Amino acid sequence: MSEQNIAVYKRFIDEVFGQKKLDVLDELISPDFVDHNPLPGTSEGRDGMKEAIGMFLSAFPDAKSTLTFTVAEGDIVVGHQKSSGTNTGEFMGMPPTGKSAQFDEIHIVRFSNGKAVEHWGLSDDLGMMMQLGVVPEPGQG
């Protein structure tokens, strides 16, 4: 079961972020999906995840995510990835900066019947915002 869940997790990274196939989210995420860290202003559940990813890919059309490792136990997969992209579109109400950023992400996903049903995630948003020049680096404010 754990290996199947890792395969679904990897599909998410490869197809959604690598190939920009948002329609595959319906195959990978359960209709009753719960995101414990939703992006502000997005809907709940699977639709909210689609909105958040769509917003991110619009703001960073060259976005890439490289999975560095996964750990699985039972119905849970934990993954670490390095993400990067150039901010050429509006992001969370902020105008595009034209700058690139690279940041780390950690995601914890619970699966049921081959689909994601719960998500907890952390990303280095502060580091990304500093690289984009939206937030000053320490000592430069």
HELIX and SHEET records of a PDB file:
HELIX    1   1 SER A    2  ARG A   11  1                                  10    
HELIX    2   2 PHE A   12  GLY A   18  3                                   7    
HELIX    3   3 LEU A   22  VAL A   24  5                                   3    
HELIX    4   4 LEU A   25  LEU A   28  1                                   4    
HELIX    5   5 GLY A   45  ALA A   59  1                                  15    
HELIX    6   6 ASP A  125  LEU A  132  1                                   8    
SHEET    1   A 5 ILE A  29  ASP A  35  0                                        
SHEET    2   A 5 LYS A 115  SER A 123  1                                        
SHEET    3   A 5 SER A 100  SER A 112 -1                                        
SHEET    4   A 5 ILE A  76  THR A  86 -1                                        
SHEET    5   A 5 LYS A  64  GLU A  73 -1                                        
END                                                                             
